[in-house]
Amino acid sequence: MTQSKRGLSPRSLEFAVTVTLSLSISAQAFADGSAVDKVYHSYVDALESEIEMRSLFQDSDAANSNFKQLHQLSFGKSLGQSLFGEFYLVGEESATGNFDLEAFQFELKWQLTEQGEYGADWGLLFEYEQEFSEDIHEFTTGLLIEKEFGRWSNTANLPLIQEWGSDSKDEFETTVALQARHRYSRAIEPALEFYAG
């Protein structure tokens, strides 16, 4: 493609718009206090191992003192061709500066179909979390769906969460996480994400 005399090429313009929308949607989700997590893809790489560090910073509201920093450190490894297991340690830092190890969790992702085998690629996610200082347990079962459209990869996570324990209400929750990712190049893949619960 050629670059026009007035500015950006159509491909560069598409990239700029995608990045701008991604940043504005992330800022809105973060500003209203929504719990933003990660989008899981339905694929497993047979030789994959990973170490991951994720942090969530929740700003305090003028009316509430709810400043919080959550940190998750995980170690994961593929368990054959279609399973991926991961272990997390979850820590929290409060507004007073105290840092406590809050919980641990185990995760298992199961790739149900081969990439491109059907109209969409399917997987399941199983997750167990337990608090250290309180009797709170959580078990999640989630459906992972991924569909390719040209240079776009669209992903949906549809989990059902059960929470129980003497320090918690026994309840079921549902959430949804959606992602539209554009494969602009090998190094740059901007995405739009939506979370609700």
N, C-alpha and C positions, 0 to 999 in steps of 0.2 A: 504494500500500500504506500501511496505517496503522501507526504505531509503537505497540507495546504499552505499557501502563503500567509494566511491569517492566523495560524496556530497549530492546534493539535490534529493528528490523524484521527480518523474514526475509531480505531482501536485504542488509542491513547485516551480519547474522550470517554469511551466506554469504561476503561479502567478507572479514570478519575471520578466518574459518577458512582461507580460501584463502591470505591473506597469511601467517598463522602457519605453515601447512604449507610454504609456499615458503621462508620464512626458515629453518625447521628443517632442511629437506632440503638447502638450500645450505650451511648450517653443517656438516652431516655430511659432505658431499662435499668441502668445503674442509679439514676437520679431518684427514681420513685421507690427505691428500696427493694426491688424484686430480687429474689434469689436466682442468680444466673449461674448455671453449672456448665457442663460441657456437652457437646453433641457427640454421640457415639456412632461410629460407622459400622456397618454389618460385616466388614471384611476382617479376616485374620491372615497375617503373613506368617508362614510356617516357621521361620527362623527369627522372629521378632523378639527382642528384649527391650525394655525401656525403663528409664528412671524419669519421673515427672514431678515437678513442683508447681502447684497452683496456689494462688492467693486471691482472696476476695476481701475488698475493703468496703465496708458499709459506713457511710458518713453519718454523722449525728444530725438529727432533725432538731430544729429550735425548740419544739414542743416536747421532744423525747430525748432521753440520754441513751441512745442505742448505737453508739460508735462500736464497731467490731472489726477485727481482722481475723479471718480464717485462713489457715495454711494447711495444705495437704501435700504430703510427700508419699509417693507411691513407687513400688517396684513391680514390674510386670514381665511376663514371659509367655510365649506361645506354648501350648501343650499339645503339639501335634498339628495336623492340617486345619482343624476347624475350631479349636478352643484356645482362648487366651485368658490367663488368670492374672489377677493383680491384687496386691495388698497395700492398703493405705494406712498412714498414721495422720490423724487430724488434730491440729493444735489451734488454740484461740488466744489472741491478745486483746485485752480489754482497754478501755479508755485510761485506766489507771496504770497501764504498762505491764500488768501481770500477764505472763504467758503460761498456759496450762495445756497439757496433752489431754484432749477431750474424748477422743474415740478412736477406734480402729474399724476398718471395714475390709471385707473380701469381695472381690468381683470376679465373675466368670462370664465371658462373652462367647457365644456359640454361633458360628456362621452356619446357617441352615442350607443355603443354596450357593452354587458357584456363580461368580460374577458373569452376568449376561445370560445365565441359563433360562431365566423367566423374564417377564416384563419388568419386574423390580427384583432387587437383591434383598434377601431376608436374613435376619439374625435375631437372637434372643440375648437379653442381659439379665443376669441374676446377681443380686447384691445383698450382703448382710452387713449391718452396722450395729455396733454396741458402744454405748457411752461407758467411760471409766468410772466417773464419780456418781452416776445415777443409774437406776434400773430402767433404762430405756433401750429397746431393741427395735430394729427396723429391717424389714425384708422387702426387696424390690424385685419385681419381675417386669421386664420391659421388652416391647416389640421394637425392632430396629428395621427400618425400611429405607432403601436407597435406590434412586432412579437416575439414570444418565440421560441428558438431552444435549447432544452436541458437546460443547465445551462446558456445560453446566452440570453439576452433580447436586441432586436434591435429596436431602436426608430428613427423615422423621423418626423421632424417638417417642414412644407412647408407653410410659411406665405406670404400673399400679403399685402403690406403696402401702404396706401394712406396718403400723407402729403399735407396740405394746410394752408393758412393764408397769411396775408399781408406781413409778414416778412420771407416768405418761398416761394420756387417755388412749384406750384401745380404739384405733381408728384406721380407716382406709383413706388414701389420698390418691389423686391422679394428677399428672403433670403432662406437659407436652413441650418438646424442644424441636424446632425446625431449623434447617440450614439450607441455603442456596449458595453454592460455592462455584466460582468461576475460575476455570483453569486457564489463567491468562498466559502463564509461562511455567517452566519447571520450577522457578524460584518464587513466583508470586501467584497466590491463589486467594484473592479477596472473597469474603463471604458475608452474607446477610443472615443473622440469626434471630430467632424469636423464641421466648420462653414464657410459659404460663403455668399456673398451678392453682 
